[in-house]
Amino acid sequence: MIVYFYEKLSDNLNRYVAPAPTPSRLNISYFVSNGYLVFTPDISYTDGQPGESAMEYINSGVEKLKQNPWVDGTKIGIQGQSWGGYQVAYLIAHTDMYAAAWAGAPVVNMTSAYGGIRWSSGMNRQFQYEKSQSRLGKTLWEAPDLYIKNSPLFAMDQVKTPVVIMSNDKDGAVPWYQGIEMFTALRRLGKPAWLLNYNGDDHNLIKRHNRKDIQIREQQFFDYYLKGAKAPVWMTKGVPATQKGKDWGFELTDDKP
């Protein structure tokens, strides 16, 4: 099973999702056509506790589904993009109940992201935390502990879940160094992590060949950790920067990541 989340998705329950590569959100129709159950929980938030709120709603729904014999509780993955990517990072830093995780364009350090810029609009990001989606409701100086508590970066040493991070250098919404902070922290701590940077692409992938690329990698990643498939070269050996665009590393091997 894969859990995909972003705010509330229940209003899309009867919406047709075309089986085509997405901008980086989970391709639900593709995965359910290939042996996966996909769970999309709604999340309600308490101001000042975005991370804890997400964990409460997502984990409780997963625990309920695990009571069914057709759900393998040891083989559950999570995927989120943008605000969902933040919640993926928060979840794996505070629970070990997931076997694999995929975080697209995550914010992991609210203290550094607070003073950043949304490059697509030129807006300072402070509104995001004080009055908008991040729901902290205070400035960094009024509640520094609140910013740290809700920043997954400061709990990366607790991560046990393998994770892929997508962070693109032309992201106009989330500072792409947030993904770098997460990746370098996990690498420094010896945790299993992979970083994807689609050079020149945006917060949500625009270029179709990049959408196809991420679809393949996402399937290979979850197939390995959730279905016991072979691992691809990009997971076991990586792809050197000098070979980017020449060697994709899609070949499956008997090696382990």
NORDAVEN-V22664 format. One record per run of one state. SS is the DSSP state (2 for helix, 1 for strand, 0 for the rest). FROM is the first residue (numbers start at 1). TO is the last residue. If there is no record, write none. Layout:
BEGIN
{{SS & FROM & TO} {SS & FROM & TO}}
END
This chain:
BEGIN
{{0 & 1 & 1} {1 & 2 & 4} {0 & 5 & 9} {2 & 10 & 12} {0 & 13 & 27} {2 & 28 & 32} {0 & 33 & 37} {1 & 38 & 39} {0 & 40 & 49} {2 & 50 & 65} {0 & 66 & 76} {1 & 77 & 81} {0 & 82 & 82} {2 & 83 & 94} {0 & 95 & 99} {1 & 100 & 104} {0 & 105 & 109} {2 & 110 & 113} {0 & 114 & 116} {1 & 117 & 118} {0 & 119 & 122} {1 & 123 & 124} {0 & 125 & 125} {2 & 126 & 130} {0 & 131 & 143} {2 & 144 & 149} {0 & 150 & 151} {2 & 152 & 158} {0 & 159 & 161} {1 & 162 & 166} {0 & 167 & 176} {2 & 177 & 188} {0 & 189 & 192} {1 & 193 & 196} {0 & 197 & 207} {2 & 208 & 227} {0 & 228 & 230} {1 & 231 & 232} {2 & 233 & 236} {0 & 237 & 240} {2 & 241 & 243} {0 & 244 & 251} {1 & 252 & 253} {0 & 254 & 257}}
END
